[in-house]
Amino acid sequence: MTAAIASSARALGVEIRTNAAVDKVIVRGGRATGAALANGDELTARVVMSAADPKRSFLQFVDQQHFPDEFVQAIRDFRVRGSSGKVNIALSGLPDFTCLPGEGPLHRGAISISPSIEYVERAYDDAKYGNFSRQPYMDIIIPSMIDRDMAPPGHHVMSCFVQYAPYDVEGGWDDAKKEAFGETVISTIEKYAPNIRQVIVGKQVITPQDIERIAGITGGNIFHGELLLHQLFFMRPAPQWADFRTPLPGYYFGAAGAHPGGGVMGAAGRMAATEILKDWQ
Ligand SMILES: Cc1cc2nc3c(=O)[nH]c(=O)nc-3n(C[C@H](O)[C@H](O)[C@H](O)COP(=O)(O)OP(=O)(O)OC[C@H]3O[C@@H](n4cnc5c(N)ncnc54)[C@H](O)[C@@H]3O)c2cc1C
């Protein structure tokens, strides 16, 4: 999907640079006029829009003197604690779920391990006290069932989205803790698909700290910021600044940390673009 968006953009004359970390937004005469890259390049622009998380966009890219104090404080207070992990598993065959034995539509759909509200509550209790859930709540998909190119014939990749795994786990995330987290996920799946261990050929365990490092998201929260009531709608990312404009003229914000939040939908970016076009004249 991203490749399709990129090729449409290129066809319209857009230049896309990857591996081009932004160091600072350039501010001249009280407005954003471009971006300085970490490699020393400077790009000038009539409009600058950040799609990085709110902490980077407002506390790192721009010197705070360009924002009102209350805005800076609101961004500092914006909560970005990651609470979920990913365990990606390579399989030599399909997991056989006892509830629906054999290959079936469930393997092409979304599989949820969340047997009761109490189960989910207990899973969260562990995280509240700094641990990963001993009996985690999981959303599982097997994308190779849809896109056969993702694995060799007969093999599969299984993506397990796991809650909860705190960013600041008690004692810190090290290899042993990550291994224990992965093992907890597999033994939980095993209760529902007893053949799972026989078909595992590899696994990758990703914690919120890994998400921060790999995806460039401060705090490793998959939505660039927690979806708390006081961080939604007209308060995302900050009260009075939820219309994709920022206190710095020429600088816009159109990422998951803006309304309507995260998800693979591009809604914040589209709405930001709409507002930018309104201001363009
Ligand atoms: C592990 C994981 C699993 C997810 N699962 C799902 C799911 O199943 N369904 C769903 O709907 N959503 C899911 N999401 C959420 C979804 O991916 C995000 O909400 C969405 O990608 C947000 O899009 P965005 O453009 O706002 O930000 P991003 O896609 O995060 O893009 C921001 C970009 O800014 C870049 N960046 C950061 N710092 C700099 C810098 N200094 N210079 C230049 N670039 C920088 C980052 O590298 C990144 O490419 C998941 C996210 C993660 C991390």
The ligand as an SDF file (V2000), in Angstrom:
LIG
                    3D

 53 58  0  0  0  0  0  0  0  0999 V2000
    4.4260   -2.4250   15.9430 C   0  0  0  0  0  0  0  0  0  0  0  0
    3.2240   -1.6580   15.4330 C   0  0  0  0  0  0  0  0  0  0  0  0
    2.0630   -2.3260   15.0990 C   0  0  0  0  0  0  0  0  0  0  0  0
    0.9540   -1.6350   14.6350 C   0  0  0  0  0  0  0  0  0  0  0  0
   -0.1710   -2.3390   14.2810 N   0  0  0  0  0  0  0  0  0  0  0  0
   -1.2120   -1.6910   13.7280 C   0  0  0  0  0  0  0  0  0  0  0  0
   -2.3440   -2.3950   13.2310 C   0  0  0  0  0  0  0  0  0  0  0  0
   -2.3900   -3.6250   13.2710 O   0  0  0  0  0  0  0  0  0  0  0  0
   -3.3690   -1.6860   12.6910 N   0  0  0  0  0  0  0  0  0  0  0  0
   -3.3480   -0.3220   12.6130 C   0  0  0  0  0  0  0  0  0  0  0  0
   -4.2980    0.2880   12.1100 O   0  0  0  0  0  0  0  0  0  0  0  0
   -2.2810    0.3770   13.0880 N   0  0  0  0  0  0  0  0  0  0  0  0
   -1.2240   -0.2690   13.6300 C   0  0  0  0  0  0  0  0  0  0  0  0
   -0.1340    0.4340   14.0880 N   0  0  0  0  0  0  0  0  0  0  0  0
   -0.2300    1.8970   14.1150 C   0  0  0  0  0  0  0  0  0  0  0  0
    0.0520    2.5170   12.7790 C   0  0  0  0  0  0  0  0  0  0  0  0
    1.1630    1.8810   12.1700 O   0  0  0  0  0  0  0  0  0  0  0  0
    0.3630    4.0100   13.0310 C   0  0  0  0  0  0  0  0  0  0  0  0
   -0.6820    4.6230   13.7480 O   0  0  0  0  0  0  0  0  0  0  0  0
    0.5490    4.7380   11.7190 C   0  0  0  0  0  0  0  0  0  0  0  0
    1.6560    4.1920   11.0000 O   0  0  0  0  0  0  0  0  0  0  0  0
    0.8050    6.2080   11.9950 C   0  0  0  0  0  0  0  0  0  0  0  0
    1.1500    6.8350   10.7870 O   0  0  0  0  0  0  0  0  0  0  0  0
    1.9180    8.1990   10.8350 P   0  0  0  0  0  0  0  0  0  0  0  0
    2.2150    8.5680    9.4200 O   0  0  0  0  0  0  0  0  0  0  0  0
    1.1840    9.1610   11.6920 O   0  0  0  0  0  0  0  0  0  0  0  0
    3.2960    7.8840   11.6070 O   0  0  0  0  0  0  0  0  0  0  0  0
    4.4220    6.8150   11.2970 P   0  0  0  0  0  0  0  0  0  0  0  0
    3.9630    5.7440   10.3580 O   0  0  0  0  0  0  0  0  0  0  0  0
    4.9620    6.3800   12.6520 O   0  0  0  0  0  0  0  0  0  0  0  0
    5.4970    7.6840   10.5260 O   0  0  0  0  0  0  0  0  0  0  0  0
    6.3020    8.6390   11.1980 C   0  0  0  0  0  0  0  0  0  0  0  0
    7.6340    8.6000   10.5180 C   0  0  0  0  0  0  0  0  0  0  0  0
    8.4750    9.6220   11.0390 O   0  0  0  0  0  0  0  0  0  0  0  0
    9.7740    9.1200   11.0000 C   0  0  0  0  0  0  0  0  0  0  0  0
   10.6650    9.9210   11.8320 N   0  0  0  0  0  0  0  0  0  0  0  0
   10.8240    9.9220   13.1770 C   0  0  0  0  0  0  0  0  0  0  0  0
   11.7940   10.7720   13.5370 N   0  0  0  0  0  0  0  0  0  0  0  0
   12.2560   11.3280   12.3770 C   0  0  0  0  0  0  0  0  0  0  0  0
   13.2750   12.2800   12.0850 C   0  0  0  0  0  0  0  0  0  0  0  0
   14.0110   12.8460   13.0470 N   0  0  0  0  0  0  0  0  0  0  0  0
   13.4830   12.5990   10.8030 N   0  0  0  0  0  0  0  0  0  0  0  0
   12.7670   12.0590    9.7850 C   0  0  0  0  0  0  0  0  0  0  0  0
   11.7840   11.1470   10.0100 N   0  0  0  0  0  0  0  0  0  0  0  0
   11.5470   10.7990   11.2960 C   0  0  0  0  0  0  0  0  0  0  0  0
    9.6210    7.6940   11.4890 C   0  0  0  0  0  0  0  0  0  0  0  0
   10.7590    6.9100   11.1550 O   0  0  0  0  0  0  0  0  0  0  0  0
    8.3800    7.2800   10.7290 C   0  0  0  0  0  0  0  0  0  0  0  0
    8.6950    6.7230    9.4750 O   0  0  0  0  0  0  0  0  0  0  0  0
    0.9950   -0.2380   14.5240 C   0  0  0  0  0  0  0  0  0  0  0  0
    2.1720    0.4460   14.8450 C   0  0  0  0  0  0  0  0  0  0  0  0
    3.2880   -0.2450   15.2950 C   0  0  0  0  0  0  0  0  0  0  0  0
    4.5530    0.5040   15.6230 C   0  0  0  0  0  0  0  0  0  0  0  0
  1  2  1  0
  2  3  1  0
  2 52  2  0
  3  4  2  0
  4  5  1  0
  4 50  1  0
  5  6  2  0
  6  7  1  0
  6 13  1  0
  7  8  2  0
  7  9  1  0
  9 10  1  0
 10 11  2  0
 10 12  1  0
 12 13  2  0
 13 14  1  0
 14 15  1  0
 14 50  1  0
 15 16  1  0
 16 17  1  0
 16 18  1  0
 18 19  1  0
 18 20  1  0
 20 21  1  0
 20 22  1  0
 22 23  1  0
 23 24  1  0
 24 25  2  0
 24 26  1  0
 24 27  1  0
 27 28  1  0
 28 29  2  0
 28 30  1  0
 28 31  1  0
 31 32  1  0
 32 33  1  0
 33 34  1  0
 33 48  1  0
 34 35  1  0
 35 36  1  0
 35 46  1  0
 36 37  1  0
 36 45  1  0
 37 38  2  0
 38 39  1  0
 39 40  1  0
 39 45  2  0
 40 41  1  0
 40 42  2  0
 42 43  1  0
 43 44  2  0
 44 45  1  0
 46 47  1  0
 46 48  1  0
 48 49  1  0
 50 51  2  0
 51 52  1  0
 52 53  1  0
M  END
$$$$
